[in-house]
Amino acid sequence: METNKILESDGYVIVDSISSRANLLDLARSYGEIVLHPEADNEGVLTITPDPEKVIGPSGFAFSEKAIPFHTDGPGVSTYKQFQGPADLLFLWYKSAQISGGSPIISDGALVYSTLFEESPDVLLRSGSFLTQPNHMYTGPLFESGEKTKIRFKESGPDSYWDERTFDQFIGAVDKHKRVLPIRSGQVLILDNRRMLHSREKLNSEEARELHHVLVYSNPGTYSSGFRIK
C-alpha cells in the first residue's frame, strides 16, 4: 500500500478525502487497535476545538488557542492492555482546518537522533520523566533501543528532565529538523508516534477549527513504528 510506504519512509503521511468520522475510524482500524484515550468518546475519538473550559484538563493545551510545544502522545504510558509503551500511530483528521493558523509542525526523531549522535552524544544517554494522566508515569531513556529505536518526549521545561544545557541541546536538534505542514479541511495526518515529534502553530481566533484525534497500536505485519539507526 502506497500510504504505508510513505509512512515507513517519512514517518508521516497525509491522506486526502476523508469525509466522515466513519471514514476516519475505518482508516484507523485498518492499522490496528484504537486506544481509548481517557478524554475520548467510546470509540476512541477525541474531538478538539478551542474550549476555555477544557484548557485546565489533562489535554488542556490542545483546547487552547496557543501554540503547542513539541511532544509525542502519551509519553508516560508504560503499558496499555497487552501493549507496551505509547501508541504507535496518531491520526489527526482536520474536519475544519484553518487557512492562517493552527498548522501542524513536525520534527523527525530519526534526524534528531543523528544530529545528537554527531554533536551531543551524551544527550542520548540521558533519561526523562513523563507523566501522562495521574496513573501513567514513565522514567527512562528518551530513545528506547530495540529492533527499532523509539522516542517519547513532552516539552514541559528543563526541570522535568535534565539540566538546562542538555535540554537546550535536545530542543536545538528538534528545531533544526522542524517542518510546517500545510493542511486542508478533510485531510488526515498520520504520524508515527514513536518516531515523529509534533507541535502546532497558534490558532487564528477569527477562524473555526475542528480536529479529530485517534491513537492506534498497530497490528504486527501492518506497520512497525520507530526508526532504524543508520
Beta strands, then each sheet from edge to edge (+ up, - down):
strand 1: 12-15
strand 2: 32-34
strand 3: 46-48
strand 4: 68-71
strand 5: 79-80
strand 6: 83-84
strand 7: 89-96
strand 8: 104-108
strand 9: 127-131
strand 10: 137-141
strand 11: 143-144
strand 12: 150-151
strand 13: 178-180
strand 14: 188-192
strand 15: 196-200
strand 16: 210-218
sheet 1: 1+ 14- 7+ 16- 2+
sheet 2: 1+ 14- 7+ 16- 3+
sheet 3: 4+ 15- 8+ 13-
sheet 4: 5+ 6-
sheet 5: 9+ 10-
sheet 6: 11+ 12-
end
